[in-house]
Amino acid sequence: MSGSLAPRSGLALILVAAAVLAGAALHAQEPRRPLDLATFPRTSLEITHRDASHAAHKYPFQVWVADTPARAEQGLMFVSDLPDTMGMVFPVDPPRVETMWMENTYIELDMLFIDSSGRVTKIIEHAEPMSRKTLSSDNAVAAVLELKGGAAGKLGLHTGDSVVWKKPTRTEGAAGPG
């Protein structure tokens, strides 16, 4: 009789192990809950544009800082509206060729690729929402700035413009979309 119990016990163990593994696989496939933008640090950022007569035009923004891999991976995904004076900056350290995509991003964005001297080296306007197409800086950059789609054209921004921002301190912390 004990001989007939062993196969059943072994089968039971196999079934339990399969159920545990299936549960773990289902759990691993569950979509991760988006990070709350209120937990991202925020800072002020300013773009200086020089027009044809070399007059400087300064454009201030409040930006979220995607300063961790999880924040950078999420970016502005799941955002349904972005005020004209807000955006997100992605620091890139060390500088490198950076690629972005628009998966799960509901709104058009303009992407400004910024080199280590703070100069805009490339602008991608009206990046297509929900696209997995990779968008490349083509050259090494120290940051990528995302603004509401159409902002670059509306403000007359172009390569060579300068961008500065203050790195958030711990005491500044995070702030909501304000």
N, C-alpha and C positions, 0 to 999 in steps of 0.2 A: 504494500500500500504506500509506503514511503516513496517508492520509485515513481508512482503516478503523481505524487504531490510535487516533486521536484520540477518536472516540466511546467506544471501549472504555476508554481511560484516563480519560476524563471520567466514565464510568459507574462505574469502579472507585473514583475519588475520591469520588463521591457516596455509594457504598455504605460506604466507610470512614468518611466524615463522619457518615452515618446511624448506623453502629454506635457511634461515639464518643459521639454525642448520646444514643443509647438507653442506653448504659452510664452516662452522667452522670445521666440521668433516673432510672434504677434506683437509683443510689447516693444521689441526693437523696431518694428515697422510703424508703430504709432507716430504720427507727426508730433514733433516737439512743439510745445506751446511757445508762441512768440514772446520774446522779451518785451517788457513794458518800456516804451521810449522814455518814460519818466525816470527810469533807472540809469539812463545814459548820461554821462557828464555833458554839460552844455557850456559853450563859450561864445564870445563875440568874434567875428571874423570880418575883415574888410578887404574888398577888392578895389584896387586903384586902376582905373582905365584912363589912358591918355588919348584924347581925340586927335584929329588931323592937325589942329593948331597947337598940340602938345599941352593943352589945358588938362589938368588932372580932375577926374570925377571919381569920388569915393562912394562906394556902395556898402553900407553896413548890413550884416546878417547875424542872426542868432543861429548857431549850429549845434547839433548833437555831435558828439565825438565817438566814433566807432573805434575804440581803443583796445578792444580785446578780440580774439578770434571769433567768439560767439556774436559779439556786436557787429563785427565786420561782415560775418556771414549773413546776418539778418538785414543789416542796412535799413533801407526804407521799405522793406517788404511789408505788405499788409496795410500800408498807410493809404487812406482813401482821399486825402486832401493835404496839400502842403502850402502854407501861407507864402506869399511872395518874398517875405523877409527872413525865411527860414531855410535850412538845408542840413546836410550831414557831411562831415569831413572824415575821411579815412586816412589816418597817418600811415605811412609805409616806411618801416624802419627795419633793416637798412633799405635805402632806395633801390628800386628794381622795376622792371617792366611789370605793370599791373594789368590784370584783366578783371572785368566786371561783367555782370549779367543782370537781367531784369526779371528773373523767375519770381513769381508771387508778388511782383511789384505792380500795383494797380494803376499808377499814374505815370505819365511821361516825365522823364527827368533829363536835365542837361548835366553832363559830366565834364568837369574841368580837371585836367591832369596837370599837376603842379610839380616843378622840379625842386631840387634842394635849395635853390636860391629864392624860391617863392614866386617864380615866373610860370605863367600858364603856358604849357607847351602844346596842348591839344585840347580841343573842345568837341564833344559829341553832343549835338542838339537833338532834342525830342527822341531820346532812346525809347524804343518800342516796349510798352508794358507787356508783362507776362512772357517775355522772350527768353530763351536759353542761349541765344546767340552771344558769343563772347565779344566783348568790346575792349580793345587793347589800347594802352597808353603809347605803344610802339617804342618808347624810350623809357629809361629809368626815371621814376618819379618818386617824390617824397610824400605825396598826398594826392588824394582824389577828393574833389568837392562835388557833391550832388545838390542841384538846385531844381526848383520847379521847372518843368519843361517849358521852354520859350523864354526863360529869364535871360539867357545869354544874348539872344537876338534883341530882346526888348531893351536891354541896357547897353547894347553895342559892344559887348565884350569880345575880345579876340586874343590870339596868342600874343605873348609878350606882356600882358597885363600882370600886375603883381597882386599877390594874396598874402595877407598876414593874419595870424590869429594867436590868441593867448592860450597856452596850454592850461587846461583847468587844474586847479589845485584841489586837494582833498576837501578843504573847507568849503569850496564852491559847490562841490558835489553835483548831484543831478537835479534837474528841474523839469517840470512838466512842459507840455507844449504851449503854455502860456498865453 
